[in-house]
């Protein structure tokens, strides 16, 4: 996704970023570096789904980034968030690499764009720069609660 094309992904990005912001509000030790780690871990998890392999990420998932990983995955992942799976129904063949690849295309694009944003705001405004930007930009729309929100894109039957 190129800069300026975010509108097509607005709902998905809002769910991911809203969940990250809620997690940051609960634990102010999270920062841009931890968010970048979480994004990369999520990309590996998705790659594992698509390629039917499970990476050993135990060396990379730490107490400092684990809740951020969960916040991201809760926004779209039917294997992490049962509500997502229920919302999608039973039409999806979750064992098909083609289905998984198509389903996760938008979330992958969102995570790659989000990675750029975190890097930019962290570089500009320090370790909490990204979270401070998100709080200022959309914090008024993100409830102060622990509910992890999600958005699913309904595709034609895959």
C-alpha positions as CSV (number, residue, x, y, z in Angstrom):
1,X,0.0,0.0,0.0
2,X,1.4,3.3,-1.0
3,X,1.2,6.5,1.1
4,X,-2.1,8.1,0.3
5,X,-3.9,4.9,-0.5
6,X,-4.8,4.1,3.1
7,X,-8.5,5.0,2.7
8,X,-9.2,1.5,1.1
9,X,-7.7,0.0,4.3
10,X,-9.1,2.5,6.8
11,X,-11.3,0.1,8.8
12,X,-8.6,-2.6,9.0
13,X,-5.9,-0.1,10.0
14,X,-8.2,1.5,12.6
15,X,-8.8,-1.9,14.2
16,X,-5.1,-2.7,14.4
17,X,-4.0,0.7,15.6
18,X,-6.9,1.0,18.0
19,X,-6.0,-2.3,19.6
20,X,-2.3,-1.2,19.8
21,X,-3.3,2.1,21.4
22,X,-5.4,0.3,24.0
23,X,-2.5,-2.0,24.8
24,X,-0.1,1.0,25.1
25,X,-2.6,2.8,27.4
26,X,-2.5,-0.2,29.7
27,X,1.3,-0.6,29.6
28,X,3.3,2.5,29.0
29,X,6.5,0.5,28.7
30,X,5.5,-0.4,25.2
31,X,7.1,1.7,22.6
32,X,7.8,1.9,18.9
33,X,10.6,-0.7,19.0
34,X,8.2,-3.2,20.7
35,X,5.5,-2.4,18.1
36,X,8.0,-3.1,15.3
37,X,8.9,-6.4,16.9
38,X,5.3,-7.3,17.2
39,X,4.6,-6.4,13.6
40,X,7.4,-8.6,12.4
41,X,6.3,-11.5,14.6
42,X,2.8,-11.2,13.2
43,X,4.1,-11.3,9.6
44,X,6.0,-14.5,10.4
45,X,2.9,-16.0,12.0
46,X,0.9,-15.2,8.9
47,X,3.6,-16.6,6.7
48,X,3.5,-19.8,8.7
49,X,-0.3,-20.1,8.2
50,X,0.1,-19.6,4.4
51,X,3.0,-22.0,4.1
52,X,1.7,-24.6,6.6
53,X,4.7,-24.3,8.9
54,X,5.1,-23.2,12.4
55,X,8.1,-21.0,13.2
56,X,9.7,-21.2,16.6
57,X,9.2,-17.6,17.6
58,X,9.8,-18.2,21.3
59,X,13.1,-16.3,21.2
60,X,11.4,-13.3,19.8
61,X,8.1,-13.1,21.6
62,X,8.9,-11.4,24.9
63,X,6.9,-10.1,27.8
64,X,7.5,-6.6,26.4
65,X,5.9,-7.4,23.0
66,X,3.6,-10.3,23.6
67,X,0.5,-8.2,24.3
68,X,1.2,-6.1,21.2
69,X,1.4,-9.2,19.1
70,X,-2.0,-10.3,20.5
71,X,-3.5,-6.9,19.9
72,X,-2.5,-7.0,16.3
73,X,-3.7,-10.5,15.7
74,X,-7.0,-9.9,17.4
75,X,-7.8,-7.3,14.8
76,X,-8.1,-9.8,11.9
77,X,-6.8,-13.3,12.6
78,X,-9.4,-16.1,12.6
79,X,-6.9,-18.4,14.3
80,X,-6.4,-16.0,17.2
81,X,-9.8,-14.4,17.5
82,X,-12.8,-16.7,17.6
83,X,-15.1,-13.8,16.9
84,X,-13.4,-13.2,13.6
85,X,-13.8,-16.8,12.6
86,X,-17.5,-16.8,13.6
87,X,-18.1,-13.5,11.7
88,X,-16.6,-15.1,8.5
89,X,-18.7,-18.2,8.8
90,X,-17.9,-21.7,7.5
91,X,-17.4,-20.8,3.8
92,X,-13.6,-20.5,4.0
93,X,-11.3,-23.5,3.5
94,X,-8.7,-22.6,6.1
95,X,-6.5,-25.5,4.9
96,X,-6.0,-24.0,1.5
97,X,-2.8,-22.0,0.9
98,X,-4.7,-20.0,-1.8
99,X,-7.5,-19.1,0.5
100,X,-5.1,-18.1,3.3
101,X,-2.9,-16.1,0.9
102,X,-5.9,-14.2,-0.4
103,X,-7.5,-13.7,3.0
104,X,-4.3,-12.3,4.6
105,X,-3.3,-10.0,1.7
106,X,-5.0,-6.9,3.2
107,X,-3.7,-7.5,6.7
108,X,-0.2,-8.0,5.4
109,X,-0.4,-4.8,3.5
110,X,-1.7,-3.0,6.6
111,X,1.1,-4.4,8.7
112,X,3.7,-3.3,6.2
113,X,2.2,0.2,6.0
114,X,2.0,0.3,9.8
115,X,5.6,-0.7,10.1
116,X,6.6,2.4,8.0
117,X,4.4,4.6,10.2
118,X,5.9,3.3,13.4
119,X,9.4,3.8,12.1
120,X,8.6,7.3,10.9
121,X,7.0,8.5,14.2
122,X,9.6,6.8,16.3
123,X,12.4,8.4,14.4
124,X,10.7,11.9,14.5
125,X,9.4,11.9,18.1
126,X,11.3,9.3,20.1
127,X,10.4,5.9,21.5
128,X,6.7,6.8,22.2
129,X,6.4,8.9,19.1
130,X,4.1,6.5,17.2
131,X,1.8,5.9,20.2
132,X,1.6,9.7,20.9
133,X,0.7,10.3,17.3
134,X,-2.0,7.7,17.3
135,X,-3.4,9.0,20.5
136,X,-3.5,12.5,19.1
137,X,-4.8,11.4,15.7
138,X,-7.5,8.9,16.7
139,X,-7.4,8.5,20.5
140,X,-10.8,10.3,20.8
141,X,-12.4,7.4,18.8
142,X,-10.7,4.6,20.8
143,X,-12.6,3.7,23.9
144,X,-10.7,3.3,27.2
145,X,-11.5,-0.4,27.6
146,X,-9.8,-3.8,27.1
147,X,-12.0,-5.0,24.3
148,X,-9.9,-5.9,21.2
149,X,-11.8,-4.8,18.1
150,X,-11.6,-6.5,14.7
151,X,-12.5,-5.9,11.1
152,X,-13.1,-8.6,8.5
153,X,-13.3,-8.1,4.8
154,X,-16.0,-10.3,3.4
155,X,-14.7,-11.9,0.2
156,X,-16.7,-13.9,-2.2
157,X,-16.7,-17.5,-1.2
158,X,-13.1,-18.7,-1.3
